[in-house]
Amino acid sequence: MNQRFFIALLPPDSIQNEVRQIQSNFEARYSSKATLKAPPHITLIPPFELSSDRLEPLQIELEKFAKTRSPFTINLSGFATFPPRVIYLDIVPNPVLLNLYLDIAATLANNLDIFDPYASRPFVPHMTVVLRDLTPENFELAWAEFRDHQINFEFEAINLTLLAHDEQKWNVQSNFAFPEN
């Protein structure tokens, strides 16, 4: 049986709680709740299906990969969009994050035949606050309200997270720590 997974970076609980408040505000005011089905995160490898017999090799590969990395700082600053239905917290350009994405995508493709279905698009790291369930009308209203809001978060990315879908929502399956130097 196949299960859906994705690989992400999760901020610390304090930032997750603040982002959850933003998402809940969008839910209450604009009827958008799809983002509440996963913890606030930065996607590295978007959802893919995997059979249960391939989970352990994936976890072993992610553990090995994470050991080759070091913690690094991520800065979120302001809001941005993928019109017409996605609003997100923007991430200040970061070559370490870009290289992490490129390296993990290549590692998974080469070693496990797991491919990023969006690899042909540019990597735009972000933390989604409103997802696909926002109507075009509500998108315009919400974007008009939030486009100029100043918001800044900074955190240390200390591990990779594998999330699994349980047919209802996304849950943390495993974390893979970046060793301290």
C-alpha positions as CSV (number, residue, x, y, z in Angstrom):
1,M,0.0,0.0,0.0
2,N,1.3,3.5,-0.9
3,Q,1.3,6.4,1.5
4,R,1.9,10.1,0.7
5,F,5.0,11.9,2.2
6,F,6.8,15.1,1.8
7,I,10.1,16.6,3.1
8,A,10.3,20.0,4.8
9,L,11.9,22.3,7.2
10,L,9.8,23.2,10.2
11,P,10.4,26.3,12.3
12,P,10.4,26.0,16.1
13,D,7.1,25.7,18.0
14,S,7.0,29.4,18.9
15,I,7.0,30.4,15.2
16,Q,4.7,27.6,14.2
17,N,2.2,29.0,16.8
18,E,2.4,32.5,15.4
19,V,2.0,31.3,11.8
20,R,-1.0,29.2,13.0
21,Q,-2.6,32.3,14.3
22,I,-2.2,34.0,10.9
23,Q,-3.6,30.9,9.2
24,S,-6.6,30.8,11.7
25,N,-7.2,34.5,10.9
26,F,-7.4,33.7,7.2
27,E,-9.8,30.8,8.0
28,A,-12.1,33.0,10.1
29,R,-12.1,35.9,7.7
30,Y,-11.8,34.3,4.3
31,S,-13.0,30.7,4.7
32,S,-9.6,29.2,4.0
33,K,-8.6,26.2,6.1
34,A,-6.5,23.9,3.8
35,T,-3.2,25.1,5.3
36,L,-4.4,23.9,8.8
37,K,-3.9,20.3,7.6
38,A,-0.1,20.5,8.0
39,P,2.2,22.1,10.4
40,P,3.7,25.4,9.2
41,H,6.7,24.4,7.1
42,I,9.0,25.1,4.2
43,T,8.6,22.4,1.6
44,L,11.8,20.9,0.1
45,I,10.4,17.9,-1.7
46,P,6.6,18.1,-2.4
47,P,4.2,15.2,-1.8
48,F,5.1,11.9,-3.3
49,E,3.8,8.4,-2.9
50,L,5.9,5.6,-1.5
51,S,5.2,1.9,-0.7
52,S,5.6,0.8,2.9
53,D,8.6,-1.3,2.0
54,R,10.5,1.8,0.7
55,L,10.0,3.9,3.9
56,E,12.9,2.5,5.8
57,P,15.4,3.0,2.9
58,L,14.1,6.6,2.6
59,Q,14.6,7.2,6.3
60,I,18.1,5.8,6.1
61,E,18.9,8.0,3.2
62,L,17.5,11.1,4.9
63,E,19.5,10.3,8.1
64,K,22.8,10.0,6.0
65,F,22.0,13.2,4.1
66,A,21.2,15.2,7.2
67,K,24.5,14.3,8.7
68,T,26.3,16.1,5.8
69,R,24.6,19.4,6.7
70,S,24.9,22.0,9.4
71,P,22.2,24.2,11.0
72,F,21.6,27.4,9.2
73,T,19.5,30.6,9.6
74,I,16.3,31.2,7.7
75,N,14.6,34.6,7.6
76,L,11.0,35.1,6.7
77,S,10.0,38.6,5.7
78,G,6.7,39.9,4.5
79,F,3.9,38.3,2.4
80,A,3.9,37.3,-1.2
81,T,1.6,35.3,-3.5
82,F,1.2,32.7,-6.2
83,P,-2.0,34.2,-7.7
84,P,-4.8,33.6,-7.7
85,R,-5.2,31.4,-4.6
86,V,-1.9,31.2,-2.5
87,I,-0.6,33.7,0.0
88,Y,2.7,32.9,1.8
89,L,5.4,34.3,4.1
90,D,8.3,35.1,1.9
91,I,11.8,33.8,2.6
92,V,14.9,36.1,2.2
93,P,17.0,34.5,-0.5
94,N,19.4,32.1,1.0
95,P,22.1,30.1,-1.0
96,V,22.4,27.5,1.8
97,L,18.6,26.7,1.5
98,L,18.8,26.6,-2.3
99,N,21.8,24.2,-2.2
100,L,20.0,22.1,0.4
101,Y,17.0,21.7,-2.0
102,L,19.2,21.0,-5.0
103,D,21.3,18.4,-3.1
104,I,18.4,16.6,-1.5
105,A,16.4,16.5,-4.8
106,A,19.5,15.0,-6.5
107,T,20.2,12.5,-3.7
108,L,16.6,11.2,-3.7
109,A,16.4,11.0,-7.5
110,N,19.7,9.3,-7.8
111,N,19.5,6.9,-4.9
112,L,15.8,6.2,-4.5
113,D,14.0,7.2,-7.7
114,I,12.0,9.8,-5.8
115,F,11.6,12.9,-8.0
116,D,10.3,16.4,-7.3
117,P,7.3,16.7,-9.6
118,Y,7.9,20.4,-9.9
119,A,11.7,20.2,-10.6
120,S,11.2,22.0,-13.9
121,R,10.0,25.1,-12.1
122,P,12.3,27.4,-10.1
123,F,12.6,26.6,-6.4
124,V,10.7,29.3,-4.5
125,P,11.0,28.6,-0.8
126,H,8.1,29.9,1.2
127,M,5.8,29.2,4.2
128,T,2.1,29.0,3.0
129,V,-0.5,30.8,5.0
130,V,-3.4,30.5,2.6
131,L,-3.8,27.6,0.1
132,R,-5.9,26.5,-2.8
133,D,-9.3,26.9,-1.1
134,L,-9.3,30.7,-1.2
135,T,-11.8,32.0,-3.7
136,P,-10.6,34.5,-6.3
137,E,-12.7,37.2,-4.6
138,N,-11.4,36.4,-1.2
139,F,-7.8,36.3,-2.6
140,E,-8.2,39.9,-3.8
141,L,-9.6,41.0,-0.4
142,A,-7.0,39.2,1.6
143,W,-4.1,40.3,-0.6
144,A,-5.2,43.9,-0.4
145,E,-5.2,43.6,3.4
146,F,-1.9,41.7,3.9
147,R,0.4,42.8,1.0
148,D,1.9,45.6,3.0
149,H,1.9,43.9,6.4
150,Q,5.4,43.8,7.9
151,I,6.3,40.4,9.4
152,N,9.7,39.0,10.2
153,F,10.8,35.7,11.7
154,E,14.2,34.2,12.0
155,F,15.1,30.7,13.0
156,E,17.7,28.1,12.9
157,A,16.9,25.2,10.6
158,I,18.2,22.3,12.7
159,N,16.8,19.2,10.9
160,L,14.9,17.8,7.9
161,T,11.4,16.6,8.6
162,L,9.6,13.8,6.9
163,L,5.8,14.2,7.0
164,A,3.2,11.5,6.3
165,H,-0.4,11.9,5.3
166,D,-3.0,9.9,7.3
167,E,-5.9,10.6,4.8
168,Q,-7.0,13.6,7.0
169,K,-3.9,15.7,7.6
170,W,-0.1,15.7,7.5
171,N,1.8,14.5,10.6
172,V,5.5,14.5,11.5
173,Q,6.9,11.0,10.7
174,S,10.5,11.5,11.5
175,N,13.1,14.3,12.1
176,F,16.7,14.0,10.9
177,A,19.1,16.4,12.8
178,F,21.8,18.5,11.2
179,P,24.9,17.9,13.4
180,E,26.4,20.9,15.2
181,N,29.8,21.9,14.0
